[in-house]
Amino acid sequence: MKRSWSSVGILMFGAGLMAGCGAVEEGAGGARTPLAQVEQGLGVESVGWGDTLTLSANGSYELYLDGALLGRDARWQEAETYSAQVNAGDVIAVKVERGAGSTWSGLLADIQVDGRPVLSTERLSWRCTSTYIPGWETVDFKDDTWPAAVERTTNGGSPWGQVAGIGSATKWIGLADSAATTFYCRALVLGCGPDEARGKPASSSGSGGLETPDKAFDGDVNTRWTSSASTGSWVQVDLGRQTLIGRAAASWGWDTRFATSASSVLEGSTDGVVWKQLADFSQPSSTIGTRLFRPIFPRAAVRYVRLRGTQWNGATGFVNDLQLFYPCSQCGEDQAFKRRVTTSGSSNGTTAELAVDGDPTTSWESDRDNDGWVQVDLGQPLNIERVDVKWGWDISGQVGTTASSVIKYSTDGLTYQTLETLTHDTETSGDPQTLLKPFSARYVLFQGLNWNNRWGYLDDLKVIGACQTCGTNLALGKPVTASSSWSSEYPSLAVDGLFNTYWGTGMSTGAWLEVDLGQEYPVAYALAAWNWDPDYGDDAESVLEGRSTNGTWKPLGNFRHTDATNWRKQGLFFLPETVRYVRFRATRWNNGWGNVSELQVCTL
């Protein structure tokens, strides 16, 4: 597609800073369209349906996600819902102003990630203050000195009454000084779901005095478990059943009079006998004896979790609080979608956000020749399997017939590696390009190399999260049946281990593919590459089901994707279920035919 310059509309979302790349133009915040008007893509490891934020405030509010303004409203009795991609490590910030004539100020917020409802005291650590400090809504702002939010009453309680659209268990929160006219609240997203360890049975290798093991899992950082011995001491929680976790928050420490560094490990077990390491807590040299760690680790289905001292230097250790969370989605989806972006500069009224808004008809346009750049911050280091990029340059000057750009990546924003150098000629400028190269990074950078002293543009940048493949694929080559087949697109082609062959259904919604694993297995993960006829709708849904030898079908998880032009590999984690038969079933294919290129099933 040939391209000359024109102004385009601006979608304002996201902001950030880039290290080591010269001058930086920050993305501007802007109003956000409510979910009622636009729905966005959903996480593929979902056990529900997407990420939403539903709010009301006694007066008016401004809602920010990672420093970007999502929306504002003053209709406190009418909750508004916003759709946004929310990941562990994100910061949700809300400014509340008391309504005229009111004597109380409060914030009422429902947060859902992957369709899992989250209450304010569980997954989000709300802190509030009445003091305005510049940058209070940004990710890097330090709110350690802010007091914890005060819970007033549940939705429906006095003096506010019921606000429709928000769960009845959700609490109004605010300041201890309920009459404050304006206050600011921040919450760090720790994981996708409530704290799985809160209030569960606890034990330890030994305790000092009244600082018993249960204090490590009570959700209160002002209480703690203290060990009765040094290195090797541990505190343990029993989750009650095998539970899928992928992130933790731990506040722990030791007596620094014995040494200025220490280390511990987080371990998990299914039986309390055989343990495997989940995360390493290494304390750097410091005179501060208590540190907060929020590690992300490979997903594990465990019943028992313990924190164990590996180097406490002859001193006792302690744990103020240990929280465990269901893992957030990242597999098979665009991780750059509406994330924070920075740029060398923009022109023609465009912004860098237009390169990651999921709309290839909007563009970022550079303000420099040859070396303009856009960088996206994925929020945390992720495993990536593919980058899709749609770019070009101003060919109107006819200075040259070819141009080049480069894709780079970095884990820290300081040291970069080159993923690929891209080229276009005047006939292909603006055409999409796909890079199938796995890598791990937090930052992905698009930069011009040679644009013939003209300006470049970036229509779309997608960074697709990698999906785990089964170490032992239990479905490979196993007997398979289907509701119907089309021509020579046999069911067996969906379990042959090849992504370039597929089963094609002879029907639409309701079509199914069933695999007999041969015996019962405790399965906990599936990978499906599937698609449907794009002439029959912009998105589609399927469900994965399982049953034991003599049992009935149980839902294991849901698949949904919103781009019928591409085969989509989607990974699905779920709590372990002992099954012999696994079924992939279409729940909404819009009267169009569907295909499954590959279905893999495995244990964790």
C-alpha positions in Angstrom: 0.0 0.0 0.0 1.5 3.3 -1.0 1.3 6.1 1.5 1.5 9.9 1.6 0.9 12.0 4.7 -2.5 13.1 6.1 -3.8 13.7 9.6 -5.6 10.9 11.4 -7.8 10.7 14.5 -6.3 10.3 17.9 -7.1 7.7 20.5 -5.5 8.8 23.7 -4.5 6.0 26.0 -1.4 5.1 28.0 1.9 6.9 28.8 5.4 6.0 29.8 9.1 6.8 29.7 11.8 5.2 27.8 15.4 4.9 29.0 18.4 5.3 26.7 16.6 6.5 23.5 17.0 10.2 23.5 14.1 12.7 23.6 10.8 11.3 24.8 7.3 12.4 24.0 4.8 11.0 26.5 1.4 9.7 25.4 -1.5 11.9 26.5 -4.3 10.6 28.6 -7.9 10.9 27.4 -11.5 9.8 27.9 -12.3 6.2 27.5 -15.3 4.7 25.8 -17.5 2.7 28.2 -17.8 -1.1 27.7 -21.4 -0.6 26.7 -20.2 1.0 23.5 -17.1 -1.1 22.7 -15.9 -4.5 23.8 -12.3 -5.6 23.5 -10.4 -8.8 23.2 -10.3 -11.3 26.1 -7.5 -13.3 27.8 -7.3 -16.8 26.4 -6.4 -18.4 29.8 -9.7 -17.0 30.9 -12.1 -18.8 33.2 -14.5 -16.0 32.6 -14.9 -13.1 30.2 -12.4 -10.3 30.2 -11.1 -7.4 32.2 -13.6 -4.7 33.4 -13.6 -1.9 35.9 -17.0 -0.7 37.2 -17.1 2.4 39.4 -19.3 4.8 41.3 -18.3 7.6 43.7 -20.3 9.8 46.0 -19.7 12.9 43.9 -17.5 12.6 40.9 -14.4 10.6 40.0 -11.5 10.3 37.6 -10.2 6.8 36.8 -6.6 6.1 35.8 -4.8 2.9 34.8 -1.0 3.1 34.8 -1.2 6.9 34.7 -3.6 7.0 31.7 -7.0 8.5 32.1 -9.7 5.9 31.4 -12.7 8.1 32.1 -14.6 10.4 34.5 -18.2 10.6 35.7 -20.3 12.5 38.1 -23.5 10.3 38.1 -22.7 8.6 41.4 -25.9 6.5 41.5 -25.3 5.1 38.0 -22.2 2.9 37.9 -20.1 3.1 34.7 -18.1 0.1 33.3 -14.8 0.4 31.4 -13.0 -2.3 29.4 -9.2 -2.4 29.7 -6.4 -4.9 29.6 -5.3 -5.3 33.3 -2.2 -7.2 34.3 -0.4 -8.0 37.5 1.8 -5.0 38.4 -0.6 -2.4 37.0 -1.8 0.5 39.1 -5.4 1.6 39.4 -5.8 5.2 40.6 -9.0 7.1 41.4 -9.6 10.8 42.3 -12.9 11.3 44.2 -14.6 14.7 44.8 -17.5 14.9 47.2 -20.9 15.8 45.7 -22.6 19.1 46.6 -24.7 18.7 49.8 -23.1 15.4 50.8 -21.6 14.8 54.2 -19.8 11.6 53.2 -17.3 10.8 50.5 -16.7 7.3 49.2 -15.6 5.1 46.3 -17.4 1.9 45.1 -15.4 -0.2 42.7 -15.8 -3.7 41.1 -12.7 -5.0 39.3 -12.8 -8.1 37.2 -9.9 -9.8 35.5 -10.5 -12.8 33.3 -14.1 -12.6 34.5 -13.1 -13.2 38.1 -14.7 -10.7 40.4 -12.3 -9.0 42.8 -13.2 -7.1 46.0 -11.2 -4.1 47.2 -9.7 -5.9 50.2 -8.6 -9.0 48.4 -6.7 -8.6 45.2 -6.2 -4.8 45.3 -4.3 -3.0 48.1 -6.2 0.3 48.3 -4.4 3.3 49.9 -6.0 6.7 50.1 -5.0 10.2 51.0 -6.5 13.7 50.9 -3.2 15.3 50.0 -2.5 16.0 46.3 1.0 15.2 45.1 1.9 15.6 41.4 2.3 12.2 39.7 0.1 10.5 42.3 -1.7 8.4 39.6 1.5 7.1 37.8 3.0 3.6 38.1 6.3 4.6 39.8 4.8 6.9 42.4 5.6 5.7 45.9 2.5 5.5 48.1 4.1 3.6 51.1 3.3 6.4 53.5 -0.4 6.6 52.4 -2.8 5.0 54.9 -4.9 2.0 54.0 -8.3 2.7 52.7 -11.1 2.6 55.3 -14.1 0.3 54.5 -17.5 2.0 55.2 -20.2 -0.4 54.2 -21.2 -2.8 51.5 -23.1 -1.7 48.4 -26.7 -1.0 49.5 -25.7 0.2 53.0 -26.3 3.6 54.6 -26.0 6.4 53.7 -25.6 5.6 49.9 -28.1 2.8 49.3 -27.9 0.4 46.4 -25.9 1.2 43.2 -27.1 -0.9 40.3 -24.4 -2.8 38.3 -22.0 -3.4 41.2 -21.9 -6.5 43.4 -23.7 -6.4 46.7 -20.6 -7.6 48.6 -18.4 -4.8 47.2 -17.6 -2.2 49.8 -17.5 1.6 49.8 -14.0 2.7 50.7 -12.5 6.1 51.5 -10.6 8.0 54.2 -10.9 7.8 58.0 -12.0 11.5 57.6 -15.2 10.8 55.8 -16.0 14.5 55.4 -12.9 15.1 53.1 -14.0 17.0 50.0 -11.4 15.4 47.7 -9.3 12.3 48.1 -7.0 10.1 46.0 -6.8 6.3 46.1 -4.3 3.9 44.5 -4.3 0.1 44.2 -1.6 -2.2 42.9 -2.9 -5.2 41.0 -1.2 -8.2 42.5 -2.8 -11.1 40.7 -5.9 -12.3 38.9 -8.3 -13.3 41.6 -8.5 -13.2 45.4 -5.7 -14.2 47.8 -5.9 -18.0 47.8 -3.9 -18.2 51.1 -6.0 -15.8 53.2 -7.1 -17.5 56.4 -6.2 -21.0 55.3 -4.7 -23.5 57.8 -1.0 -22.7 58.6 1.9 -24.5 60.2 5.6 -23.9 60.7 8.9 -25.4 61.8 8.5 -23.5 65.0 7.4 -20.1 66.3 8.7 -17.4 68.6 6.2 -16.5 71.3 2.7 -15.3 70.1 3.9 -14.7 66.5 2.3 -17.9 65.2 2.0 -19.2 61.6 -1.5 -18.0 61.0 -0.3 -14.4 61.3 1.5 -14.9 58.0 -1.7 -15.5 56.2 -4.2 -13.1 57.8 -3.8 -10.3 55.2 -2.4 -7.9 57.9 1.2 -6.7 57.4 1.2 -5.4 60.9 1.1 -9.0 62.3 3.7 -11.6 61.6 5.0 -15.2 62.1 8.5 -15.3 63.6 10.7 -18.4 63.5 12.1 -20.2 66.5 15.3 -21.0 64.6 17.5 -19.7 61.8 18.3 -21.0 58.3 16.0 -23.8 57.3 13.0 -22.5 59.2 9.7 -22.4 57.2 6.1 -21.4 57.4 3.5 -23.2 55.4 -0.2 -22.9 54.2 -2.6 -25.6 53.2 -4.9 -24.3 50.4 -7.3 -27.2 50.9 -7.1 -28.5 47.4 -4.9 -28.3 44.4 -5.0 -24.7 43.3 -3.5 -23.0 40.3 -1.2 -20.1 41.2 1.3 -18.0 39.3 2.1 -14.9 41.4 2.8 -14.2 45.1 3.3 -11.2 47.3 5.5 -11.8 50.3 6.6 -9.3 53.1 9.4 -11.0 55.0 12.7 -10.3 56.7 15.3 -11.2 59.3 17.5 -9.7 62.1 20.0 -7.5 60.2 22.3 -7.5 63.2 23.6 -10.9 62.0 24.1 -9.9 58.4 23.0 -7.3 55.8 21.7 -9.9 53.3 19.6 -13.0 53.4 17.6 -15.3 51.1 14.5 -17.5 51.1 12.6 -19.6 48.6 9.0 -20.1 47.9 8.1 -23.8 47.4 5.0 -25.7 46.3 3.8 -29.3 46.8 0.8 -31.4 45.9 1.2 -33.8 48.9 3.3 -31.9 51.5 6.2 -34.3 51.0 7.8 -33.6 47.6 8.5 -29.9 47.1 9.5 -27.8 44.0 10.8 -24.3 44.0 8.4 -21.6 42.7 10.4 -18.4 43.3 13.6 -17.2 44.9 13.6 -14.3 47.4 17.1 -13.0 47.5 17.6 -10.0 49.8 20.3 -7.6 48.5 22.8 -6.1 50.9 20.7 -3.8 53.1 20.2 -2.6 56.6 16.4 -2.8 56.1 15.3 -6.1 57.5 11.8 -6.2 55.8 11.2 -6.3 52.1 8.2 -6.8 49.9 8.5 -9.3 46.9 5.9 -9.7 44.2 7.3 -12.6 42.0 5.7 -14.0 38.9 6.6 -17.7 38.3 5.5 -20.5 36.0 2.0 -21.6 36.8 1.7 -24.5 39.2 -1.2 -26.5 40.6 -0.3 -27.1 44.3 -2.1 -27.6 47.6 0.7 -26.7 49.9 3.0 -23.6 49.7 5.8 -22.7 52.1 8.4 -19.9 52.5 11.7 -21.4 53.7 14.8 -19.6 54.8 17.9 -20.7 52.8 20.3 -18.1 54.4 19.3 -16.4 57.6 22.8 -16.1 59.0 22.1 -17.5 62.4 19.3 -15.0 63.0 15.5 -15.6 63.3 13.3 -14.7 60.3 9.8 -13.5 60.0 6.9 -13.3 57.5 4.5 -10.4 57.8 2.2 -11.7 55.1 2.3 -14.2 52.2 -0.4 -13.9 49.5 -0.9 -16.3 46.6 -2.8 -15.5 43.4 -4.3 -17.2 40.3 -2.1 -16.4 37.2 -3.0 -13.6 34.8 -3.5 -14.2 31.1 -0.8 -13.6 28.5 -0.9 -16.5 26.2 -1.8 -16.1 22.5 -3.0 -12.5 22.9 -1.6 -9.2 21.8 0.4 -8.0 24.8 1.0 -4.6 23.3 -2.7 -3.8 23.0 -3.2 -0.3 24.6 -0.2 -0.7 26.8 2.1 2.2 27.8 4.1 3.6 24.9 6.8 6.3 24.4 8.1 7.8 21.2 10.9 10.0 19.8 8.1 12.4 18.7 5.0 12.6 16.6 3.6 14.7 13.7 0.3 15.5 12.0 -1.6 15.3 15.3 -0.9 11.6 15.8 0.3 9.9 19.0 2.2 6.7 19.7 -0.9 5.2 21.2 -2.4 4.8 17.7 0.2 2.2 16.9 -1.0 -0.1 19.7 -4.8 0.5 19.6 -5.5 -2.6 17.6 -6.8 -0.6 14.7 -4.6 -0.8 11.5 -6.4 2.2 10.0 -5.0 4.6 12.6 -1.3 5.5 12.6 1.6 7.0 14.6 3.6 9.3 12.3 7.2 10.3 13.2 8.5 13.8 13.5 12.0 12.7 12.4 13.5 11.2 9.3 15.3 7.9 9.3 15.4 7.1 13.1 12.0 7.9 14.7 10.9 5.3 17.1 8.0 3.9 19.2 8.4 1.7 22.2 5.8 -0.3 24.1 6.2 -1.4 27.7 4.5 -4.8 28.3 4.5 -4.2 32.0 6.6 -7.2 32.9 9.0 -9.6 31.1 6.9 -12.0 29.0 7.6 -14.9 26.7 6.7 -13.8 23.1 6.3 -16.0 20.1 5.4 -13.5 17.3 5.5 -9.8 16.3 3.1 -8.4 13.7 4.0 -5.0 12.4 2.4 -2.8 9.7 4.6 0.2 8.7 5.8 2.3 5.9 7.4 5.7 5.0 6.5 8.8 3.0 7.1 7.8 -0.6 6.0 11.1 -2.0 9.5 12.6 -2.0 10.8 9.7 -4.2 14.2 10.0 -2.6 14.6 6.2 -2.6 12.8 3.1 -3.7 13.4 1.1 -0.5 13.4 1.7 3.2 14.3 -0.2 6.4 13.3 -0.3 10.1 14.3 -2.5 13.0 12.5 -4.3 15.8 14.5 -4.5 19.1 13.7 -5.8 22.5 14.9 -5.4 26.1 14.2 -6.7 29.6 15.3 -3.5 31.4 14.9 -0.7 28.9 18.7 -0.1 28.9 20.3 -3.0 26.9 18.6 -3.9 23.6 18.9 -6.8 21.2 17.9 -6.8 17.5 15.0 -9.1 16.7 14.8 -8.4 12.9 15.6 -5.7 10.3 12.6 -5.0 8.1 12.5 -3.7 4.5 9.9 -2.3 2.2 9.9 -0.9 -1.3 7.5 1.7 -2.7 5.1 -0.9 -3.8 4.9 -2.8 -0.4 5.2 0.3 1.9 2.4 -0.1 4.5 2.0 -3.9 4.0 1.9 -6.0 7.2 4.9 -8.2 8.1 5.1 -11.1 10.6 8.1 -12.1 12.6 7.9 -15.7 14.0 10.8 -15.5 16.4 10.4 -16.4 20.1 12.0 -14.1 22.7 11.5 -12.8 26.2 11.3 -9.1 26.9 9.4 -6.3 28.7 10.1 -3.6 26.1 9.6 -3.8 22.3 11.0 -1.0 20.1 10.2 -0.2 16.5 12.7 2.2 15.0 13.5 3.6 11.5 16.9 2.8 10.0 16.7 4.4 6.6 13.6 6.2 5.6 15.3 8.1 2.8 15.3 11.3 4.9 11.5 11.2 4.9 9.1 10.5 7.8 7.9 7.0 8.7 4.7 5.7 10.2 3.5 2.7 12.2 -0.1 1.6 11.7 -0.1 -1.4 14.0 2.3 -3.2 16.3 1.2 -6.5 17.9 3.3 -8.5 20.3 1.8 -12.0 20.7 2.4 -13.9 24.0 3.9 -17.4 23.7 1.8 -20.4 24.5 3.1 -23.4 26.5 3.2 -26.6 24.5 2.7 -29.9 26.2 5.8 -31.8 27.3 3.8 -35.0 26.9 0.8 -34.4 24.7 -1.8 -36.9 25.9 -4.0 -36.4 22.9 -1.3 -37.1 20.2 -2.5 -39.8 17.9 -5.3 -40.9 20.2 -8.7 -42.1 18.9 -10.8 -39.1 18.0 -14.4 -38.6 16.8 -16.4 -35.6 15.7 -19.9 -34.3 15.1 -19.1 -34.1 11.4 -16.3 -33.6 8.9 -15.8 -31.6 5.7 -14.4 -33.4 2.7 -10.9 -34.9 3.6 -10.5 -32.7 6.7 -10.6 -35.7 9.1 -10.8 -35.5 12.9 -7.5 -37.3 13.2 -5.7 -34.3 11.7 -6.4 -32.3 14.8 -4.3 -34.6 17.0 -1.5 -35.5 14.6 1.0 -33.0 16.2 1.0 -30.8 13.0 -0.2 -27.3 12.8 -0.5 -27.3 9.0 -3.2 -30.0 8.9 -6.7 -29.6 10.4 -10.1 -31.0 11.1 -12.9 -29.1 9.3 -16.4 -29.3 10.6 -19.4 -29.9 8.4 -21.6 -27.8 10.7 -21.5 -24.6 12.7 -22.3 -23.8 16.4 -22.6 -27.1 18.3 -19.9 -28.9 16.3 -17.5 -30.9 18.5 -14.3 -32.9 18.4 -13.7 -35.6 21.1 -10.5 -37.3 22.0 -10.2 -40.6 24.0 -7.0 -40.4 26.0 -7.1 -44.1 26.6 -7.2 -43.9 30.4 -7.8 -41.3 33.1 -5.3 -38.6 33.6 -5.2 -35.4 35.8 -5.1 -32.9 33.0 -4.6 -29.1 33.7 -3.6 -27.5 30.4 -4.7 -27.5 26.8 -3.5 -25.8 23.7 -5.8 -25.3 20.7 -5.1 -23.8 17.3 -8.5 -23.1 15.8 -10.5 -20.7 13.5 -13.8 -20.3 11.8 -15.3 -18.7 8.6 -14.7 -14.9 8.9 -17.6 -14.2 6.7 -19.9 -15.2 9.6 -18.9 -12.8 12.4 -15.9 -11.0 13.8 -15.4 -13.3 16.8 -16.4 -16.8 18.0 -16.4 -18.9 21.2 -15.7 -22.5 22.1 -15.5 -24.6 25.3 -13.2 -27.3 26.4 -14.9 -30.1 28.4 -13.8 -33.3 30.1 -15.3 -36.4 31.6 -14.1 -39.5 33.4 -14.6 -43.0 32.1 -18.2 -43.2 33.5 -18.8 -39.6 34.4 -20.6 -36.7 32.8 -19.1 -33.7 30.9 -17.6 -30.9 32.9 -16.5 -27.5 31.5 -12.7 -27.1 31.9 -12.4 -23.6 30.3 -13.4 -21.4 27.5 -11.8 -20.3 24.3 -12.6 -17.0 22.5 -10.8 -15.0 19.9 -11.6 -12.0 17.9 -9.6 -12.2 14.7 -11.0 -14.6 12.2 -8.3 -13.8 9.6 -5.6 -15.7 11.6 -5.2 -19.1 13.1 -4.9 -18.5 16.8 -3.0 -20.7 19.1 -4.6 -20.4 22.5 -3.4 -21.9 25.8 -5.9 -22.7 28.6 -4.8 -23.4 32.2 -7.4 -24.8 34.5 -7.5 -26.6 37.9 -6.5 -30.2 37.5 -9.4 -32.5 36.6 -9.1 -36.3 36.2 -10.6 -37.2 32.8 -10.4 -39.8 30.1 -12.3 -38.0 27.4 -11.7 -34.3 26.3 -14.1 -32.5 24.0 -13.6 -29.2 22.1 -17.1 -27.9 21.3 -18.3 -24.8 19.4 -20.6 -22.6 21.5 -20.8 -19.7 19.1 -19.5 -20.0 15.5 -22.1 -17.6 14.0 -23.5 -20.2 11.4 -20.0 -20.5 9.8 -17.8 -23.5 9.5 -15.0 -24.0 12.0 -11.6 -25.7 12.0 -9.2 -27.2 14.6 -5.6 -27.4 13.4 -4.2 -28.9 16.7 -5.6 -29.9 20.1 -3.1 -30.8 22.8 -3.9 -31.9 26.3 -1.4 -32.3 29.1 -0.8 -32.3 32.9 1.1 -29.5 34.4 
